[in-house]
Amino acid sequence: FYFSTRKLFHQRKQFISILVLTGIVFFLVYAFQGNTARERINKPVLKKLSFEGEIKREFISFDSTRATIIVWFHPECELCRYQIDVINRDINRLYDVWLLFLTDDKRFFSKKYNMKWTGLLESSYVRFGIIEKSKFVDEFGSVLTPSLFFINHRGILKEKLYGEVKFEKIITLIEKYLVPEQKKSGFN
């Protein structure tokens, strides 16, 4: 009886030690991750984002006039194309919101992937662009595709969504991050 109790006590002590050590490791990994995506929520992103447009280098300035949705995608990703098709179908329901579709595929404009998204191409609030993956990761901390980043009118990242996002969820988040003047004037 004495031997088995002592052995049980020793096993329990080892288990607790392993559990505490695992907890410390997880805490250190979490605490020292650096500039991760979780730290970017509710913090300003770039005042100005530059990217390669179809014709020239373009810039989007985050200002007080509208919210911005950045869609990170790859043109050969089936789920990305589906997500863009969903937004394209209901583009007329989006009002006064910047939509910026970014990819790291340097052949995007030459392959004319975007030609079927006529609703998006006709909107004055939509831009397609190419940006280096490392630059995108530095700013947003993720390269999962598709990803949607909701930035309010003050240039602050408020929400990140990964994978397929229902259009009603997009509408809800846009309404949430519109500036007060836009809410008064209406939302399509």
C-alpha positions in Angstrom: 0.0 0.0 0.0 2.8 2.4 0.9 4.6 1.8 -2.4 1.5 2.4 -4.6 0.5 5.6 -2.8 4.0 7.0 -3.2 4.1 6.1 -6.9 0.6 7.7 -7.4 1.8 10.9 -5.6 4.9 10.9 -7.8 2.9 10.5 -11.0 0.5 13.3 -10.0 3.4 15.5 -9.3 4.9 14.8 -12.7 1.5 15.4 -14.4 1.1 18.8 -12.7 4.7 19.8 -13.5 4.1 19.0 -17.2 0.8 20.9 -17.1 2.4 24.0 -15.6 5.3 23.8 -18.0 2.9 23.5 -21.0 1.0 26.5 -19.7 4.1 28.6 -19.4 5.2 27.7 -22.9 1.8 28.6 -24.3 1.9 31.9 -22.4 5.4 32.8 -23.7 4.5 31.9 -27.3 1.3 34.1 -27.0 3.1 36.9 -25.2 6.1 37.1 -27.6 4.4 36.6 -30.9 5.3 40.1 -32.0 3.1 42.1 -34.3 0.4 39.5 -34.9 -3.0 39.9 -36.5 -4.7 39.8 -33.0 -2.8 43.0 -32.1 -4.0 44.8 -35.2 -7.7 44.9 -34.3 -8.7 48.4 -33.1 -5.4 49.8 -34.1 -4.8 52.1 -37.1 -3.6 50.5 -40.3 -1.7 52.4 -43.0 -2.8 56.0 -43.6 -2.2 55.2 -47.2 -1.9 51.8 -48.9 -0.1 51.6 -52.2 -0.5 48.8 -54.7 0.0 48.1 -58.4 -3.2 48.9 -60.3 -4.0 47.8 -63.8 -2.5 50.9 -65.4 -0.4 52.7 -62.7 0.6 52.6 -59.1 -2.5 53.4 -57.0 -3.1 54.6 -53.5 -6.0 54.4 -51.2 -6.1 56.9 -48.3 -8.1 55.9 -45.3 -10.1 59.0 -44.6 -13.2 60.1 -42.7 -15.5 59.7 -45.7 -16.1 56.0 -45.9 -15.3 52.6 -44.5 -13.1 50.2 -46.4 -13.2 46.5 -47.1 -10.0 44.9 -48.2 -10.4 41.5 -49.8 -7.3 39.4 -49.9 -7.6 36.7 -52.6 -5.8 34.6 -55.1 -7.4 34.3 -58.6 -6.9 30.6 -58.8 -8.5 30.0 -55.4 -12.0 28.6 -56.1 -13.4 29.9 -52.8 -11.9 33.3 -53.5 -13.6 33.5 -56.9 -16.9 32.4 -55.3 -16.6 35.1 -52.7 -15.9 37.8 -55.3 -18.8 36.5 -57.4 -21.1 36.9 -54.4 -20.0 40.5 -53.9 -20.2 41.2 -57.6 -23.8 40.0 -57.8 -24.9 42.3 -55.0 -22.6 45.3 -55.6 -25.6 47.6 -56.0 -26.4 47.0 -52.3 -23.0 48.5 -51.3 -23.0 52.2 -50.9 -20.1 54.6 -50.4 -17.7 51.9 -49.2 -14.2 51.4 -50.6 -13.8 47.8 -51.8 -10.1 46.9 -52.4 -9.4 43.5 -53.9 -5.7 42.6 -53.5 -3.7 39.7 -54.7 0.0 38.8 -54.9 -0.4 37.2 -58.3 1.6 39.4 -60.6 -0.2 37.9 -63.7 -3.6 38.9 -62.4 -4.2 41.8 -64.9 -2.6 40.0 -67.9 -4.8 37.0 -67.4 -8.0 39.1 -67.3 -9.5 37.2 -64.4 -11.5 40.2 -63.4 -13.4 40.7 -66.7 -16.3 38.6 -65.6 -16.9 40.8 -62.5 -18.6 43.6 -64.5 -20.5 44.9 -61.5 -17.3 45.5 -59.6 -15.5 47.0 -62.6 -18.3 49.5 -63.1 -18.2 50.8 -59.5 -16.2 53.9 -58.8 -15.5 52.6 -55.2 -13.8 49.3 -56.3 -10.1 48.8 -57.0 -8.2 45.7 -57.9 -4.5 45.6 -57.2 -1.3 43.6 -56.8 0.7 43.8 -53.6 3.7 41.9 -52.4 2.7 39.1 -50.0 5.3 40.2 -47.4 4.0 43.7 -47.5 0.5 42.5 -47.0 1.5 40.2 -44.1 3.4 43.1 -42.5 0.2 45.2 -42.5 -2.5 42.6 -41.9 -0.8 39.6 -40.4 -2.5 37.0 -42.6 -2.3 35.4 -46.1 -5.3 33.1 -45.8 -7.5 33.4 -48.8 -10.1 34.7 -49.0 -9.8 37.1 -46.2 -11.9 40.2 -45.6 -10.6 43.1 -43.5 -13.1 45.8 -42.4 -11.6 49.2 -41.8 -13.7 52.0 -40.3 -13.7 55.6 -41.5 -10.8 56.4 -39.2 -8.5 53.8 -40.8 -8.8 51.4 -37.9 -9.0 47.7 -38.6 -12.2 46.6 -36.8 -12.9 43.1 -38.1 -11.2 40.2 -39.9 -13.1 37.3 -41.5 -11.5 34.3 -43.2 -13.0 31.9 -45.7 -16.5 32.3 -47.2 -18.5 35.2 -45.8 -22.2 35.5 -46.4 -23.2 38.7 -48.1 -25.6 39.6 -45.2 -22.7 39.4 -42.8 -20.8 41.8 -45.0 -23.8 44.2 -45.1 -24.1 44.0 -41.3 -20.5 44.9 -40.8 -20.5 47.7 -43.3 -23.5 49.3 -41.5 -21.7 48.9 -38.2 -18.6 50.7 -39.4 -20.2 53.5 -41.6 -19.6 57.0 -40.4 -22.6 58.7 -38.7 -23.3 61.0 -41.7 -23.6 58.0 -44.0 -26.0 56.3 -41.6 -28.2 59.4 -41.7 -28.2 59.6 -45.5 -29.1 56.0 -46.0 -27.6 52.8 -47.0 -28.5 50.8 -50.1 
